[in-house]
Amino acid sequence: MSRMIQSMLHRLYPMGEIPDYEPDPTQSFVSIAETKNTTPEAVLYDYMLENDGYAMGMMPIFNYVDGNHDVIREMLLHPQAVSGLSDGGAHCGMICDASIPTFMLSHWTRDRTRGKKLPLEWIIKKQTNDTASLYGLNDRGTLQAGKRADINVIDYNALTLHGPKMAHDLPAGGRRLLQEATGYDYTIVAGTITRQFGQDTGQRPGRLIRGAR
């Protein structure tokens, strides 16, 4: 891992409390070091001491060779592309893909400044009806009478994806990254409110999905 990081320092970026997932290449640790006439390692070590030693960096390994998200936008627009595939379970101490739905909404439809955005209604459909239809979950994905009422009520202007934090709450003290998202006023599962303004209501109406329905 250390060798990989050493060889990819030019792709390593600081990550603030509100992460910028499409940073300009001039913001990398290598570029900062060149500006300060020092080494990338020195800049990185100083940065890691911030936030009481809990500062985190971001290393986009793939799809960022051009220093922007244009190629990702192109892939998202492909008619057969599906949003939601995650490798976070296998590498939960390195990545936090649970943030994807919030990122898709906040970055692609509202906050992106270094390229074209995507329509809000298109992103919503891609993460609801399109994925439900793909996996045969025909009782959800749209707001229709008789369908399962799985709904998020979102304060769109306040929707914020915060920086990831490391937790050691897995068995034997294993670590995983957690990432808070705010701006969700209500999360409703099968017509029952499970979260309200970021607070767990204690309701558990969800059930194991065993196949197409």
C-alpha positions in Angstrom: 0.0 0.0 0.0 2.8 2.4 0.9 4.4 1.8 -2.5 1.2 2.4 -4.3 0.7 5.7 -2.5 4.3 6.7 -3.1 3.8 6.2 -6.9 0.5 8.0 -6.9 1.2 11.1 -4.9 0.3 13.2 -7.9 -3.3 11.9 -7.5 -3.5 12.5 -3.7 -5.5 15.5 -2.6 -6.4 17.1 0.7 -10.0 16.4 1.8 -11.8 19.0 3.9 -14.8 18.8 6.1 -16.9 19.4 3.0 -15.0 17.3 0.4 -14.3 18.5 -3.1 -14.5 15.3 -5.1 -13.5 17.1 -8.3 -10.3 19.0 -7.3 -8.1 20.8 -9.8 -4.8 19.0 -10.4 -3.0 22.1 -9.0 -4.5 21.1 -5.6 -2.7 17.8 -5.3 0.0 17.3 -2.7 2.6 17.2 -5.5 1.5 20.6 -6.9 1.4 22.1 -3.4 4.9 20.9 -2.8 6.2 22.4 -6.0 4.7 25.7 -5.0 6.3 25.6 -1.6 9.6 24.2 -2.9 9.5 21.2 -0.7 8.7 17.5 -1.0 5.2 16.0 -1.4 5.9 13.8 1.7 6.6 16.9 3.8 3.4 18.5 2.7 1.4 15.3 3.3 2.9 14.8 6.8 2.0 18.4 7.8 -1.5 18.0 6.5 -2.1 14.7 8.3 -1.4 16.5 11.6 -4.3 18.8 11.1 -7.7 18.1 12.8 -5.9 16.5 15.7 -4.3 14.0 13.4 -7.5 12.9 11.7 -7.2 14.8 8.5 -7.9 12.6 5.4 -6.8 12.7 1.8 -8.5 11.6 -1.3 -6.9 9.4 -4.0 -9.0 8.9 -7.1 -7.3 5.9 -8.6 -9.4 5.5 -11.8 -11.4 7.8 -14.1 -9.4 10.9 -13.1 -6.5 10.9 -15.5 -7.8 14.1 -17.0 -8.2 15.8 -13.6 -12.0 16.1 -13.9 -15.2 14.1 -14.0 -16.0 14.5 -17.7 -15.3 10.8 -18.5 -17.5 9.8 -15.6 -20.3 12.0 -16.9 -20.0 10.3 -20.3 -20.3 6.9 -18.6 -23.2 7.9 -16.5 -25.1 9.0 -19.7 -24.6 5.7 -21.4 -28.1 4.0 -21.6 -26.8 0.8 -20.1 -24.9 2.4 -17.2 -26.2 1.7 -13.7 -25.5 3.8 -10.6 -24.9 2.0 -7.3 -22.3 -0.7 -7.7 -20.2 -0.6 -4.6 -16.9 -2.2 -3.5 -17.1 -0.6 -0.1 -17.9 -3.7 1.8 -14.6 -5.3 0.8 -12.6 -2.2 1.5 -14.6 -0.4 4.2 -11.5 1.0 5.8 -10.4 2.8 2.6 -13.6 3.9 0.8 -17.2 4.8 1.8 -19.5 4.1 -1.1 -22.6 4.6 1.0 -22.2 8.2 0.1 -23.0 7.6 -3.6 -26.7 8.6 -3.6 -26.1 11.9 -1.8 -23.0 12.6 -4.0 -25.0 12.0 -7.1 -27.7 14.5 -6.0 -25.4 17.2 -4.6 -22.5 17.1 -7.0 -23.9 16.2 -10.3 -27.1 18.3 -10.2 -26.1 21.3 -8.0 -22.5 21.8 -7.0 -20.4 20.9 -10.0 -18.3 23.8 -11.3 -15.7 22.2 -13.5 -18.0 20.9 -16.2 -21.6 20.2 -17.2 -24.1 19.2 -14.6 -26.8 16.6 -15.0 -30.6 17.2 -14.6 -32.0 16.6 -11.1 -35.0 14.6 -12.3 -32.7 12.4 -14.4 -30.4 11.6 -11.4 -33.5 10.8 -9.3 -34.9 8.4 -11.9 -31.5 6.8 -12.4 -31.3 6.0 -8.6 -34.9 4.9 -8.1 -37.0 3.6 -11.0 -34.0 2.5 -13.2 -32.3 0.5 -10.5 -35.5 -1.0 -9.2 -36.5 -2.1 -12.7 -33.1 -3.6 -13.3 -33.3 -5.9 -10.3 -36.9 -6.8 -10.7 -38.1 -4.8 -7.7 -41.3 -3.8 -9.4 -43.2 -2.8 -6.2 -41.0 0.3 -5.8 -39.0 2.9 -7.6 -41.9 5.3 -8.5 -44.5 7.2 -6.5 -47.7 5.4 -7.5 -50.8 4.1 -5.7 -50.4 0.5 -4.6 -46.6 0.5 -4.7 -44.3 0.3 -1.7 -43.8 3.8 -0.2 -40.0 4.1 0.1 -39.5 7.8 0.1 -36.8 10.4 1.0 -38.0 13.9 1.7 -34.9 16.1 1.0 -34.1 19.7 1.7 -32.3 20.1 -1.6 -30.6 23.3 -0.8 -29.3 22.0 2.5 -28.2 18.6 1.2 -24.6 18.2 2.3 -22.1 15.3 2.2 -19.6 15.7 5.1 -16.1 14.4 5.2 -15.6 10.8 6.1 -14.5 9.7 9.6 -12.9 6.5 10.7 -14.8 4.3 13.2 -13.5 1.2 15.0 -16.8 -0.5 15.7 -16.5 -3.7 13.8 -15.7 -7.0 15.5 -12.2 -7.1 17.2 -12.0 -3.3 16.8 -12.1 -3.5 13.0 -12.2 -0.1 11.2 -14.6 1.3 8.7 -15.2 4.7 7.2 -18.5 6.5 8.0 -19.8 9.6 6.2 -22.5 11.8 7.4 -25.1 13.3 5.1 -27.4 16.1 6.2 -30.5 17.5 4.5 -32.7 14.4 4.6 -35.8 15.6 6.5 -37.6 12.2 6.3 -36.7 8.7 5.3 -39.8 6.6 4.8 -39.7 2.8 4.4 -43.0 1.1 3.3 -44.9 4.1 4.5 -43.2 4.2 8.0 -40.9 7.0 9.0 -37.5 5.5 10.0 -35.4 8.7 10.2 -36.6 12.2 10.9 -34.2 15.2 10.5 -31.2 12.9 10.9 -32.5 11.0 13.9 -33.4 7.3 14.0 -37.0 6.8 15.0 -36.5 3.2 16.0 -38.9 1.8 13.4 -37.7 -1.2 11.3 -40.3 -2.0 8.6 -37.7 -3.2 6.1 -37.5 -6.9 5.2 -35.0 -9.1 3.4 -35.4 -9.0 -0.4 -35.2 -12.5 -1.7 -35.9 -12.0 -5.4 -37.9 -10.2 -8.1 -41.4 -9.2 -7.1 
